[in-house]
Amino acid sequence: MPSISDFESMLAAGRDNALLRFSLGNEYLKQGDAAQAVEHLRRAVEHDPKYSAAWKLLGKALADSEAWTEALAAYRQGMAVAEARGDKQAAKEMDVFARRIMKQLGLESDD
């Protein structure tokens, strides 16, 4: 299993792509470094705006960073991407997370 240093070495060697950034973000999140995770996951969705798993993980990293409105925006974008791709399960999961944030922020859901 590649480590953060392995992934960082690949990045330093110029192999920057959505999957590498997603993998780095995921590993940083596992280690409790949400800020580093956010940085890499933002780059992942810049590389591939239709990468629904990256949007979902970005939402989680932002929520872990207590950046609630940004997390909500990431989940909403991710839901739109997932629905467009027919990934109903990912869209449902992100909808649940988005609703939790909306409730926490005291916002009404739109249904």
DSSP file (Angstrom, degrees, kcal/mol; ACC not computed):
  #  RESIDUE AA STRUCTURE BP1 BP2  ACC     N-H-->O    O-->H-N    N-H-->O    O-->H-N    TCO  KAPPA ALPHA  PHI   PSI    X-CA   Y-CA   Z-CA
    1    1 A M              0   0    0      0, 0.0     0, 0.0     0, 0.0     0, 0.0   0.000 360.0 360.0 360.0 122.0    0.0    0.0    0.0
    2    2 A P        -     0   0    0      0, 0.0     2,-0.2     0, 0.0     3,-0.0  -0.302 360.0-141.8 -64.0 146.2    1.6    3.3   -1.0
    3    3 A S     >  -     0   0    0      1,-0.1     4,-2.5    24,-0.0     5,-0.2  -0.485  29.7 -97.3-100.1 173.1    2.2    5.8    1.7
    4    4 A I  H  > S+     0   0    0      1,-0.2     4,-3.1     2,-0.2     5,-0.2   0.909 126.6  53.2 -56.5 -42.0    1.9    9.6    1.7
    5    5 A S  H  > S+     0   0    0      1,-0.2     4,-2.1     2,-0.2    -1,-0.2   0.878 107.6  51.1 -65.0 -34.9    5.6    9.9    1.0
    6    6 A D  H  > S+     0   0    0      2,-0.2     4,-2.0     1,-0.2    -1,-0.2   0.944 113.4  44.6 -63.0 -47.0    5.2    7.5   -2.0
    7    7 A F  H  X S+     0   0    0     -4,-2.5     4,-2.3     1,-0.2    -2,-0.2   0.909 112.4  51.6 -63.8 -42.1    2.4    9.6   -3.4
    8    8 A E  H  X S+     0   0    0     -4,-3.1     4,-2.7     1,-0.2    -1,-0.2   0.875 108.0  53.2 -63.3 -36.4    4.3   12.9   -2.7
    9    9 A S  H  X S+     0   0    0     -4,-2.1     4,-1.6    -5,-0.2    -1,-0.2   0.908 108.3  49.5 -64.0 -41.6    7.3   11.4   -4.6
   10   10 A M  H  <>S+     0   0    0     -4,-2.0     5,-2.3     2,-0.2    -2,-0.2   0.909 111.8  49.0 -62.4 -41.4    5.0   10.7   -7.6
   11   11 A L  H ><5S+     0   0    0     -4,-2.3     3,-1.8     1,-0.2    -2,-0.2   0.923 109.7  50.8 -63.7 -44.7    3.7   14.2   -7.4
   12   12 A A  H 3<5S+     0   0    0     -4,-2.7    -1,-0.2     1,-0.3    -2,-0.2   0.799 104.1  59.6 -63.2 -28.6    7.2   15.7   -7.2
   13   13 A A  T 3<5S-     0   0    0     -4,-1.6    -1,-0.3    -5,-0.2    -2,-0.2   0.421 125.8-101.7 -81.5   2.5    8.1   13.6  -10.3
   14   14 A G  T < 5S+     0   0    0     -3,-1.8     2,-1.0    -5,-0.1    -3,-0.2   0.602  82.2 131.8  93.0  11.9    5.4   15.4  -12.3
   15   15 A R      < +     0   0    0     -5,-2.3     2,-0.6    -6,-0.2     5,-0.1  -0.349  29.0 159.5 -94.1  55.6    2.7   12.7  -12.2
   16   16 A D        +     0   0    0     -2,-1.0     2,-0.3    -5,-0.2     3,-0.0  -0.682  11.6 134.6 -83.8 118.4    0.0   15.1  -11.1
   17   17 A N     >  -     0   0    0     -2,-0.6     4,-2.4     1,-0.1     5,-0.2  -0.946  66.1 -93.1-153.9 173.4   -3.5   13.8  -11.9
   18   18 A A  H  > S+     0   0    0     -2,-0.3     4,-2.7     1,-0.2     5,-0.2   0.895 120.6  49.7 -60.9 -43.8   -6.9   13.5  -10.3
   19   19 A L  H  > S+     0   0    0      2,-0.2     4,-2.7     1,-0.2    -1,-0.2   0.908 111.5  48.4 -65.4 -41.3   -6.4   10.0   -9.0
   20   20 A L  H  > S+     0   0    0      2,-0.2     4,-2.5     1,-0.2    -1,-0.2   0.930 113.8  46.7 -63.8 -44.7   -3.0   10.8   -7.4
   21   21 A R  H  X S+     0   0    0     -4,-2.4     4,-2.7     2,-0.2    -2,-0.2   0.901 112.4  50.5 -64.2 -40.2   -4.5   13.9   -5.7
   22   22 A F  H  X S+     0   0    0     -4,-2.7     4,-2.7    -5,-0.2    -2,-0.2   0.935 111.1  49.2 -60.7 -45.8   -7.6   11.9   -4.6
   23   23 A S  H  X S+     0   0    0     -4,-2.7     4,-2.3     2,-0.2    -2,-0.2   0.907 112.1  47.7 -62.2 -43.2   -5.2    9.3   -3.1
   24   24 A L  H  X S+     0   0    0     -4,-2.5     4,-2.7     2,-0.2     5,-0.2   0.934 112.5  49.1 -62.3 -46.4   -3.2   11.9   -1.3
   25   25 A G  H  X S+     0   0    0     -4,-2.7     4,-2.3     1,-0.2    -2,-0.2   0.912 111.1  50.2 -59.4 -42.7   -6.3   13.6    0.0
   26   26 A N  H  X S+     0   0    0     -4,-2.7     4,-2.2     2,-0.2    -1,-0.2   0.919 111.8  47.3 -62.5 -44.8   -7.6   10.3    1.3
   27   27 A E  H  X S+     0   0    0     -4,-2.3     4,-1.5     2,-0.2    -2,-0.2   0.911 112.0  49.3 -65.9 -42.7   -4.4    9.4    3.0
   28   28 A Y  H  <>S+     0   0    0     -4,-2.7     5,-2.8     1,-0.2     4,-0.2   0.898 110.8  51.4 -62.8 -38.6   -4.1   12.8    4.7
   29   29 A L  H ><5S+     0   0    0     -4,-2.3     3,-1.6    -5,-0.2    -2,-0.2   0.912 106.4  53.6 -64.3 -42.2   -7.7   12.5    5.8
   30   30 A K  H 3<5S+     0   0    0     -4,-2.2    -1,-0.2     1,-0.3    -2,-0.2   0.839 108.8  50.6 -59.5 -32.6   -7.0    9.1    7.3
   31   31 A Q  T 3<5S-     0   0    0     -4,-1.5    -1,-0.3    -5,-0.1    -2,-0.2   0.422 121.5-108.6 -87.8   1.8   -4.1   10.7    9.3
   32   32 A G  T < 5S+     0   0    0     -3,-1.6     2,-1.0    -4,-0.2    -3,-0.2   0.634  80.0 128.5  84.7  13.8   -6.4   13.4   10.6
   33   33 A D     >< +     0   0    0     -5,-2.8     4,-2.1     1,-0.2    -1,-0.1  -0.668  23.0 165.2-103.1  77.5   -4.8   16.2    8.5
   34   34 A A  H  > S+     0   0    0     -2,-1.0     4,-2.8     1,-0.2    -1,-0.2   0.837  70.8  58.6 -63.9 -34.5   -8.0   17.7    7.0
   35   35 A A  H  > S+     0   0    0      2,-0.2     4,-1.8     1,-0.2    -1,-0.2   0.932 109.5  42.7 -63.7 -45.4   -6.3   20.9    5.8
   36   36 A Q  H  > S+     0   0    0      1,-0.2     4,-1.9     2,-0.2    -1,-0.2   0.892 113.3  54.2 -65.5 -38.6   -3.8   19.0    3.7
   37   37 A A  H  X S+     0   0    0     -4,-2.1     4,-2.8     1,-0.2     5,-0.2   0.923 106.0  52.0 -60.4 -45.0   -6.6   16.7    2.4
   38   38 A V  H  X S+     0   0    0     -4,-2.8     4,-2.6     1,-0.2     5,-0.2   0.918 106.9  53.6 -58.1 -45.1   -8.6   19.7    1.3
   39   39 A E  H  X S+     0   0    0     -4,-1.8     4,-1.4     1,-0.2    -1,-0.2   0.923 114.4  40.1 -57.4 -47.0   -5.7   21.1   -0.7
   40   40 A H  H  X S+     0   0    0     -4,-1.9     4,-2.0     1,-0.2    -1,-0.2   0.871 114.5  51.8 -73.1 -36.5   -5.2   17.8   -2.6
   41   41 A L  H  X S+     0   0    0     -4,-2.8     4,-2.1     2,-0.2    -2,-0.2   0.857 105.8  54.9 -71.2 -33.6   -8.9   17.1   -3.1
   42   42 A R  H  X S+     0   0    0     -4,-2.6     4,-1.4    -5,-0.2    -1,-0.2   0.916 109.8  47.8 -61.3 -41.2   -9.5   20.6   -4.5
   43   43 A R  H  X S+     0   0    0     -4,-1.4     4,-2.5    -5,-0.2    -2,-0.2   0.872 106.7  57.8 -67.0 -36.1   -6.8   19.8   -7.0
   44   44 A A  H  X S+     0   0    0     -4,-2.0     4,-2.3     1,-0.2    -2,-0.2   0.928 109.1  43.7 -59.8 -45.1   -8.4   16.5   -7.8
   45   45 A V  H  < S+     0   0    0     -4,-2.1    -1,-0.2     2,-0.2    -2,-0.2   0.737 110.2  56.5 -76.3 -20.5  -11.7   18.1   -8.8
   46   46 A E  H  < S+     0   0    0     -4,-1.4    -1,-0.2    -5,-0.2    -2,-0.2   0.907 110.6  44.9 -69.3 -42.1   -9.8   20.7  -10.7
   47   47 A H  H  < S+     0   0    0     -4,-2.5    -2,-0.2     1,-0.3    -3,-0.1   0.906 135.3  14.0 -64.9 -42.1   -8.2   17.9  -12.8
   48   48 A D    ><  -     0   0    0     -4,-2.3     3,-1.8    -5,-0.2    -1,-0.3  -0.766  62.9-175.7-140.2  90.3  -11.5   16.1  -13.2
   49   49 A P  T 3  S+     0   0    0      0, 0.0    -4,-0.1     0, 0.0    -1,-0.1   0.619  86.6  59.3 -62.4 -11.6  -14.7   18.1  -12.3
   50   50 A K  T 3  S+     0   0    0      1,-0.1     2,-1.3    31,-0.0     3,-0.1   0.177  71.0 115.0-102.1  17.6  -16.7   14.9  -12.9
   51   51 A Y    X>  -     0   0    0     -3,-1.8     4,-1.8     1,-0.2     3,-0.7  -0.686  42.1-178.3 -89.5  86.0  -14.9   12.9  -10.2
   52   52 A S  H 3> S+     0   0    0     -2,-1.3     4,-2.4     1,-0.3    -1,-0.2   0.834  77.7  56.3 -61.2 -35.8  -17.9   12.3   -7.8
   53   53 A A  H 3> S+     0   0    0      1,-0.2     4,-2.3     2,-0.2    -1,-0.3   0.869 107.0  50.7 -64.2 -34.7  -15.8   10.4   -5.3
   54   54 A A  H <> S+     0   0    0     -3,-0.7     4,-2.5     2,-0.2    -1,-0.2   0.892 109.0  50.7 -69.9 -38.7  -13.4   13.3   -5.0
   55   55 A W  H  X S+     0   0    0     -4,-1.8     4,-2.5     2,-0.2    -2,-0.2   0.923 111.0  49.9 -61.3 -43.7  -16.3   15.8   -4.5
   56   56 A K  H  X S+     0   0    0     -4,-2.4     4,-1.9     1,-0.2    -2,-0.2   0.929 113.5  44.2 -61.9 -46.3  -17.6   13.5   -1.7
   57   57 A L  H  X S+     0   0    0     -4,-2.3     4,-2.8     2,-0.2    -1,-0.2   0.861 110.9  54.8 -68.8 -35.0  -14.2   13.3    0.0
   58   58 A L  H  X S+     0   0    0     -4,-2.5     4,-2.7     2,-0.2     5,-0.2   0.925 107.0  51.4 -61.7 -43.7  -13.7   17.0   -0.4
   59   59 A G  H  X S+     0   0    0     -4,-2.5     4,-2.4     1,-0.2    -2,-0.2   0.918 111.4  47.5 -58.1 -43.5  -17.0   17.6    1.4
   60   60 A K  H  X S+     0   0    0     -4,-1.9     4,-3.0     2,-0.2    -2,-0.2   0.924 111.7  49.4 -64.2 -45.2  -15.9   15.4    4.2
   61   61 A A  H  X S+     0   0    0     -4,-2.8     4,-1.3     1,-0.2    -2,-0.2   0.905 112.7  47.7 -62.1 -41.1  -12.5   17.0    4.5
   62   62 A L  H  <>S+     0   0    0     -4,-2.7     5,-2.9     2,-0.2    -1,-0.2   0.899 112.2  49.4 -66.5 -40.1  -14.1   20.5    4.6
   63   63 A A  H ><5S+     0   0    0     -4,-2.4     3,-1.7     1,-0.2    -2,-0.2   0.916 108.8  52.4 -63.9 -42.3  -16.6   19.3    7.2
   64   64 A D  H 3<5S+     0   0    0     -4,-3.0    -1,-0.2     1,-0.3    -2,-0.2   0.802 109.2  50.5 -62.3 -27.2  -13.8   17.9    9.3
   65   65 A S  T 3<5S-     0   0    0     -4,-1.3    -1,-0.3    -5,-0.2    -2,-0.2   0.422 116.4-120.3 -86.4  -0.3  -12.1   21.3    9.0
   66   66 A E  T < 5 +     0   0    0     -3,-1.7     2,-1.3     1,-0.2    -3,-0.2   0.766  69.1 140.5  62.3  28.6  -15.5   22.9   10.1
   67   67 A A     >< +     0   0    0     -5,-2.9     4,-2.6     1,-0.2     5,-0.2  -0.642  25.8 171.7 -93.6  73.1  -15.7   24.8    6.9
   68   68 A W  H  >  +     0   0    0     -2,-1.3     4,-2.7     1,-0.2    -1,-0.2   0.872  67.1  45.5 -60.7 -47.4  -19.4   24.1    6.8
   69   69 A T  H  > S+     0   0    0      1,-0.2     4,-2.1     2,-0.2    -1,-0.2   0.885 115.6  48.0 -68.8 -35.2  -20.6   26.3    3.9
   70   70 A E  H  > S+     0   0    0      2,-0.2     4,-2.4     1,-0.2    -1,-0.2   0.895 111.8  50.6 -68.1 -38.6  -17.7   25.2    1.7
   71   71 A A  H  X S+     0   0    0     -4,-2.6     4,-2.7     2,-0.2    -2,-0.2   0.926 109.8  50.2 -63.1 -44.1  -18.5   21.5    2.6
   72   72 A L  H  X S+     0   0    0     -4,-2.7     4,-2.5     1,-0.2    -1,-0.2   0.909 110.7  49.5 -60.2 -42.7  -22.1   22.1    1.8
   73   73 A A  H  X S+     0   0    0     -4,-2.1     4,-2.5     2,-0.2    -1,-0.2   0.903 110.9  49.9 -63.8 -41.2  -21.1   23.6   -1.6
   74   74 A A  H  X S+     0   0    0     -4,-2.4     4,-2.8     2,-0.2    -2,-0.2   0.920 111.4  48.4 -64.3 -43.7  -18.8   20.6   -2.3
   75   75 A Y  H  X S+     0   0    0     -4,-2.7     4,-2.6     2,-0.2    -2,-0.2   0.916 111.6  49.9 -63.0 -41.8  -21.5   18.1   -1.5
   76   76 A R  H  X S+     0   0    0     -4,-2.5     4,-2.0     2,-0.2    -2,-0.2   0.922 112.9  45.8 -63.7 -42.8  -24.0   19.9   -3.7
   77   77 A Q  H  X S+     0   0    0     -4,-2.5     4,-2.3     1,-0.2    -1,-0.2   0.924 113.3  50.9 -64.3 -42.9  -21.6   20.0   -6.6
   78   78 A G  H  X S+     0   0    0     -4,-2.8     4,-3.0     1,-0.2    -2,-0.2   0.875 107.7  52.6 -62.2 -38.4  -20.8   16.4   -6.0
   79   79 A M  H  X S+     0   0    0     -4,-2.6     4,-2.8     2,-0.2     5,-0.2   0.918 109.3  49.2 -63.6 -43.0  -24.5   15.4   -6.0
   80   80 A A  H  X S+     0   0    0     -4,-2.0     4,-2.1     2,-0.2    -2,-0.2   0.920 114.0  46.0 -62.3 -43.4  -25.0   17.2   -9.3
   81   81 A V  H  X S+     0   0    0     -4,-2.3     4,-1.6     2,-0.2    -2,-0.2   0.938 113.9  48.0 -64.1 -47.2  -21.9   15.4  -10.8
   82   82 A A  H  X>S+     0   0    0     -4,-3.0     5,-2.9     1,-0.2     4,-0.5   0.915 112.3  48.8 -62.4 -43.4  -23.0   12.0   -9.4
   83   83 A E  H ><5S+     0   0    0     -4,-2.8     3,-1.0     1,-0.2    -1,-0.2   0.906 109.4  52.6 -63.6 -40.7  -26.6   12.4  -10.6
   84   84 A A  H 3<5S+     0   0    0     -4,-2.1    -1,-0.2     1,-0.3    -2,-0.2   0.815 112.5  45.9 -63.9 -29.6  -25.3   13.3  -14.1
   85   85 A R  H 3<5S-     0   0    0     -4,-1.6    -1,-0.3    -5,-0.1    -2,-0.2   0.471 116.6-113.8 -91.5  -2.9  -23.2   10.2  -14.2
   86   86 A G  T <<5 +     0   0    0     -3,-1.0     2,-1.6    -4,-0.5    -3,-0.2   0.671  68.9 143.0  79.0  16.6  -26.0    8.0  -12.9
   87   87 A D     >< +     0   0    0     -5,-2.9     4,-2.0    -6,-0.2    -1,-0.2  -0.608  17.3 167.9 -90.9  77.5  -24.2    7.3   -9.6
   88   88 A K  H  >  +     0   0    0     -2,-1.6     4,-2.5     1,-0.2    -1,-0.2   0.855  68.9  55.2 -63.0 -38.3  -27.3    7.3   -7.5
   89   89 A Q  H  > S+     0   0    0      2,-0.2     4,-2.5     1,-0.2    -1,-0.2   0.934 109.2  46.2 -63.8 -46.6  -25.7    5.8   -4.3
   90   90 A A  H  > S+     0   0    0      1,-0.2     4,-2.5     2,-0.2     5,-0.2   0.908 112.6  51.4 -62.4 -41.1  -23.0    8.5   -4.2
   91   91 A A  H  X S+     0   0    0     -4,-2.0     4,-2.1     1,-0.2    -1,-0.2   0.913 110.4  48.9 -62.1 -42.4  -25.6   11.2   -4.7
   92   92 A K  H  X S+     0   0    0     -4,-2.5     4,-2.1     2,-0.2    -2,-0.2   0.923 111.1  49.7 -62.7 -44.6  -27.7    9.8   -1.9
   93   93 A E  H  X S+     0   0    0     -4,-2.5     4,-2.1     1,-0.2    -2,-0.2   0.932 112.3  46.7 -61.2 -46.2  -24.8    9.7    0.5
   94   94 A M  H  X S+     0   0    0     -4,-2.5     4,-2.7     1,-0.2    -1,-0.2   0.856 108.9  56.2 -65.7 -33.6  -23.8   13.2   -0.3
   95   95 A D  H  X S+     0   0    0     -4,-2.1     4,-2.5    -5,-0.2    -1,-0.2   0.906 106.8  49.8 -62.9 -41.7  -27.4   14.3    0.1
   96   96 A V  H  X S+     0   0    0     -4,-2.1     4,-1.9     2,-0.2    -2,-0.2   0.938 113.1  45.8 -61.3 -47.3  -27.4   12.8    3.6
   97   97 A F  H  X S+     0   0    0     -4,-2.1     4,-1.9     1,-0.2    -2,-0.2   0.901 112.4  51.2 -64.1 -40.5  -24.2   14.6    4.6
   98   98 A A  H  X S+     0   0    0     -4,-2.7     4,-2.7     1,-0.2    -1,-0.2   0.907 108.4  51.6 -63.5 -41.8  -25.4   17.9    3.1
   99   99 A R  H  X S+     0   0    0     -4,-2.5     4,-2.5     1,-0.2    -1,-0.2   0.883 107.1  53.5 -63.4 -37.4  -28.7   17.7    5.1
  100  100 A R  H  X S+     0   0    0     -4,-1.9     4,-2.3     2,-0.2    -1,-0.2   0.918 110.9  46.3 -62.6 -42.6  -26.7   17.2    8.3
  101  101 A I  H  X S+     0   0    0     -4,-1.9     4,-2.5     2,-0.2    -2,-0.2   0.925 111.3  51.6 -65.9 -44.0  -24.7   20.3    7.6
  102  102 A M  H  X>S+     0   0    0     -4,-2.7     5,-3.2     1,-0.2     4,-0.6   0.906 111.0  48.4 -59.4 -41.4  -27.9   22.3    6.7
  103  103 A K  H ><5S+     0   0    0     -4,-2.5     3,-0.9     3,-0.2    -1,-0.2   0.922 110.9  50.5 -64.3 -43.6  -29.5   21.2   10.0
  104  104 A Q  H 3<5S+     0   0    0     -4,-2.3    -2,-0.2     1,-0.3    -1,-0.2   0.875 112.5  46.9 -61.5 -37.7  -26.4   22.1   11.9
  105  105 A L  H 3<5S-     0   0    0     -4,-2.5    -1,-0.3    -5,-0.1    -2,-0.2   0.517 115.6-116.3 -82.1  -5.3  -26.3   25.5   10.3
  106  106 A G  T <<5 +     0   0    0     -3,-0.9     2,-0.3    -4,-0.6    -3,-0.2   0.757  65.5 146.1  76.3  24.1  -30.1   26.0   10.9
  107  107 A L      < -     0   0    0     -5,-3.2     2,-0.3    -6,-0.2    -1,-0.3  -0.680  49.9-117.9 -94.5 149.2  -30.9   26.1    7.2
  108  108 A E        -     0   0    0     -2,-0.3     2,-0.2    -3,-0.1    -1,-0.0  -0.620  26.2-122.9 -81.2 141.3  -34.1   24.7    5.8
  109  109 A S        -     0   0    0     -2,-0.3     2,-0.2     1,-0.1    -1,-0.0  -0.529  21.3-121.9 -79.2 157.4  -33.9   21.8    3.4
  110  110 A D              0   0    0      1,-0.2    -1,-0.1    -2,-0.2    -2,-0.0  -0.138 360.0 360.0 -97.7  40.4  -35.5   22.5    0.0
  111  111 A D              0   0    0     -2,-0.2    -1,-0.2     0, 0.0    -3,-0.0   0.383 360.0 360.0-130.4 360.0  -37.9   19.6   -0.1
